[in-house]
Amino acid sequence: MDTLSDEVTTRELRSQLADVLGRAMYGGERIGVTRNGKLAAVVVGVADFEALEDFEMAQDLAAYREAKAADDGTRVGLDELRRDLNA
């Protein structure tokens, strides 16, 4: 990932946890954690996490508004749905 500041292995993370957390919290760094040579997780600060949640909420809201605008009011009963699925 191009936006990672650094990467540490899970073994390094165990010994450097306080430093990694400090860099994420105060430095705003995004630090990848690798396991068996593959990226397994990313340590981010609270501000990045909150921004991600805000972004996800905005996407959900946009999808809801789009679905609501496309709703033509037609409803399908359970029996009709089961018939269609079994057909």
Secondary structure, DSSP 8 states (H G I E B T S, - for coil): -TT-SEEEEHHHHHHHHHHHHHHHHHH---EEEEETTEEEEEE--HHHHHHHHHHHHHHHHHHHHHHHHH--S----HHHHHHHHH-
